Amino acid sequence: MSPSRTLLTLLGIAGAGAAPLAAQQRAAAAPPAATPARSAPISNVTYEVAFDSASGATRLLRVAMSFDAARGAGPVLLSLPVWTPGAYEISDFSKRVLNFTAEAAGRAVSWDKIDPD
């Protein structure tokens, strides 16, 4: 099967007190799965990070991630850690993610936050 190109974009904020994703506000904590979920494999991962003087004033930067995933291979599961190695504290980086979108072939893709972290 041929791979499909997927683009994920988000507008992240570095400052404290950022508004969480609307999905985070609505999502209820999912019960732990009996077996860990497995992601469909992805390849050709690229990142684009944009920052300029205008976004610097608001402490925002734009991050776009693109990757190829095999069609029909199941869902792609992505994660963002809640800690920095060696820091030994929970940082909860996901609360600073704003305006997350996902699209494939130029069309919006449905997504869900399956874990409170």
N, C-alpha and C positions, 0 to 999 in steps of 0.2 A: 504494500500500500504506500502511496506517496505521502510524504509528511506535509502538514499544514503549518504555516508560519503564524505564530501568535505574538501579539504585542501587549505588554502590560505597562501601564503608565501610572505614576502616582506623583503627587506633589507633597513632599515631606517638609516638615518644619523642624528646625533644630532647637527652638526655644521651648521652655517649659510652658505648660498650660495650653497646649495645642488641643484643638477639638478632635475627638476620636472619629473614626469612620462611622457613618450612620449604621452600617451593618454591625459594628461592635456594640452600638447602643441597643440594637434590637436582638442581637444573638443571645440565646440562652446557652449556658454551658452544656455542651453535649456530654452524654455519659461516656466514659472511657470504652473504647472498642475492645472486644475480646481479643482480637488479633490486630496488630498494627496495619493501617491502610497502606497500600502500595501505590506509588505513582506510576503513571505511564512514563516510559523513558523520554527524555528530551535531549536534543543535540543542538549544536551551533548557537550556543547562548552568547548574546551580546548585550552590553549595557551602554546607555547613553546618559550622561549626567550633564545638565545644563545649569549654569549659575552665572549671573551677571550683577551689575551694580544695583539694578532695580530690585532684583530678587534678594540681594544681600541686605537691603534696607528692611525687608520683611522677614529675613532669615529663612527664606524658602529656597529649595532647589528642586528641580524636576529630574526624575529618574525614569528612564524607559528601559524595559528588559524585553528582548525578543528571543524567541527560540523556535525550533522545529519540533513537532511532536507527530508521531505516526497516527494516521487517521484510524479511528476505531479501536485504539489501544486502551481506552478507558480514560478516566480523569487524570489531569496533571495536578499533583499536590505540591505546593510551594510552602515554605515556612520561613519565618523570621524569628531568630532567637530572641529570648527575653533578657539575655545577659551578655556581658563581654568577657571572654576568657581571661582569667586572672583577677577579675574585679570582685568576684564572690558576692555580688549583689544583683537583685532583679532590677533591670533598667526599663523593661516594658517598652521597647522601641515602637511597637505597633500602635501605641496610642498617639504617636506623632505622625502617622500616615494620613494624608488627606487626599481626597479626590481620586481614589483608586479606580481604574477602569481596566477591562480586559477585552481584547478583540482578536478575531481571526478572520483573515480574508476581508478586512475592512468592516466587519459586522461585529456588534457587541456580543460578548460571550457571557453567559450567566456564571456567577461565581458565588461562593459562600464561605464565610469564615467558620470553620468547623471546630475551632479550639479557642478558648478564651485568651490564650497567650498568642 
